[in-house]
Amino acid sequence: MSGTGYQTLLDCRRRSRYLRQHGFTTDQIAVILGLDHPATPLHLYRYTAGLTAAQVVETFHRLAGTTGAGLREARLYDYENWPQAGRRPSVFTLRLLARIYATQPVKLLTAEVLAGYPARDRRALRDGG
């Protein structure tokens, strides 16, 4: 993780802890962090959780019962940069990331990005499963 990125993560961890102590929800914290850090919702939720990409990948594999082939850090970064760059995450991936970040899958996408998914996938993301 780059120095600037890691400092941002540390700042977000500190702020998230403080806001949680004052009763803010995960979704509210992601919105607040987004005021200072222009990033995709998927990236903001990782910051809200205070997790490094390596920690997310490790947790992802534990939940999915997979090994390195399921998700790599580089792919997570691709997902976090979508749609400006990178790759679009699958519904399966968004469901697992939502579990890791303690939110609903639909919260990990902007309305515009969600609109680019097929109707069946949009319903699955909105229903959380």
C-alpha positions as CSV (number, residue, x, y, z in Angstrom):
1,M,0.0,0.0,0.0
2,S,1.4,3.4,-0.9
3,G,2.3,5.8,1.8
4,T,-0.5,8.3,1.0
5,G,-3.0,5.5,0.7
6,Y,-2.0,4.0,4.0
7,Q,-2.2,7.3,5.7
8,T,-5.7,7.8,4.3
9,L,-6.6,4.3,5.6
10,L,-5.3,5.2,9.1
11,D,-7.2,8.5,9.1
12,C,-10.4,6.7,8.1
13,R,-9.9,4.0,10.8
14,R,-9.5,6.7,13.4
15,R,-12.5,8.6,12.2
16,S,-14.7,5.4,11.8
17,R,-13.9,4.4,15.4
18,Y,-14.8,7.8,16.7
19,L,-18.0,8.0,14.7
20,R,-19.0,4.4,15.8
21,Q,-18.5,5.5,19.4
22,H,-21.0,8.2,18.8
23,G,-23.7,5.9,17.3
24,F,-23.1,6.4,13.6
25,T,-23.9,3.4,11.4
26,T,-21.5,1.9,8.8
27,D,-23.6,3.4,6.0
28,Q,-23.5,6.9,7.6
29,I,-19.8,6.7,8.2
30,A,-19.2,5.8,4.5
31,V,-21.1,8.9,3.5
32,I,-19.1,11.1,5.9
33,L,-15.8,9.7,4.7
34,G,-16.9,10.3,1.1
35,L,-17.0,14.0,1.9
36,D,-13.3,14.1,2.3
37,H,-12.2,11.2,0.1
38,P,-13.4,11.2,-3.5
39,A,-13.7,7.4,-4.1
40,T,-16.2,4.8,-5.2
41,P,-18.6,3.5,-2.6
42,L,-16.8,0.1,-2.7
43,H,-13.5,1.8,-1.8
44,L,-15.2,4.0,0.9
45,Y,-16.7,1.0,2.6
46,R,-13.2,-0.6,2.8
47,Y,-12.0,2.6,4.4
48,T,-15.0,2.6,6.7
49,A,-14.1,-0.9,7.8
50,G,-10.5,0.2,8.3
51,L,-9.2,-2.8,6.3
52,T,-6.3,-3.1,4.0
53,A,-6.8,-4.8,0.7
54,A,-4.8,-7.8,2.0
55,Q,-7.2,-8.1,5.0
56,V,-10.2,-8.0,2.7
57,V,-8.8,-10.7,0.4
58,E,-8.0,-12.9,3.4
59,T,-11.5,-12.5,4.8
60,F,-13.1,-13.0,1.4
61,H,-11.3,-16.3,0.9
62,R,-12.3,-17.5,4.4
63,L,-15.9,-16.7,3.8
64,A,-16.0,-18.1,0.3
65,G,-14.0,-21.2,1.2
66,T,-11.5,-20.5,-1.6
67,T,-7.8,-19.8,-2.0
68,G,-5.8,-17.3,-4.0
69,A,-7.8,-17.9,-7.2
70,G,-11.0,-16.3,-5.8
71,L,-9.8,-12.7,-5.3
72,R,-6.4,-11.0,-5.4
73,E,-5.5,-7.5,-4.1
74,A,-5.1,-6.3,-7.7
75,R,-8.5,-7.5,-8.6
76,L,-10.0,-5.8,-5.5
77,Y,-8.4,-2.5,-6.7
78,D,-9.9,-3.1,-10.1
79,Y,-13.3,-3.5,-8.5
80,E,-12.8,-0.4,-6.4
81,N,-12.0,1.7,-9.5
82,W,-14.9,0.6,-11.6
83,P,-16.3,2.2,-13.7
84,Q,-13.6,4.8,-14.4
85,A,-11.1,1.9,-14.7
86,G,-10.8,-1.7,-13.7
87,R,-13.5,-4.3,-13.7
88,R,-17.1,-4.7,-12.7
89,P,-17.5,-6.9,-9.7
90,S,-19.9,-9.8,-9.9
91,V,-23.0,-10.2,-7.7
92,F,-21.3,-13.0,-5.8
93,T,-18.3,-10.8,-5.1
94,L,-20.5,-7.8,-4.0
95,R,-22.5,-10.1,-1.6
96,L,-19.3,-11.3,0.1
97,L,-17.8,-7.8,0.3
98,A,-21.0,-6.5,1.7
99,R,-20.8,-9.1,4.5
100,I,-17.2,-8.1,5.2
101,Y,-18.1,-4.4,5.3
102,A,-21.3,-4.9,7.3
103,T,-23.7,-3.3,4.7
104,Q,-26.0,-4.3,1.9
105,P,-24.6,-5.2,-1.6
106,V,-26.5,-2.4,-3.3
107,K,-24.7,0.2,-1.0
108,L,-21.4,-0.7,-2.6
109,L,-22.4,0.8,-6.0
110,T,-23.6,4.2,-7.2
111,A,-27.0,4.3,-8.8
112,E,-25.4,4.8,-12.2
113,V,-23.2,1.8,-11.8
114,L,-26.1,-0.3,-10.5
115,A,-28.1,0.6,-13.6
116,G,-25.5,-1.0,-15.7
117,Y,-26.2,-4.5,-14.2
118,P,-28.9,-6.8,-15.7
119,A,-32.3,-6.5,-14.1
120,R,-31.9,-9.9,-12.4
121,D,-28.6,-8.8,-10.8
122,R,-30.0,-5.5,-9.7
123,R,-32.9,-7.3,-7.9
124,A,-30.4,-9.7,-6.2
125,L,-28.2,-6.8,-5.1
126,R,-31.2,-4.8,-3.8
127,D,-32.6,-7.9,-2.0
128,G,-29.2,-8.6,-0.5
129,G,-29.1,-12.0,-1.9
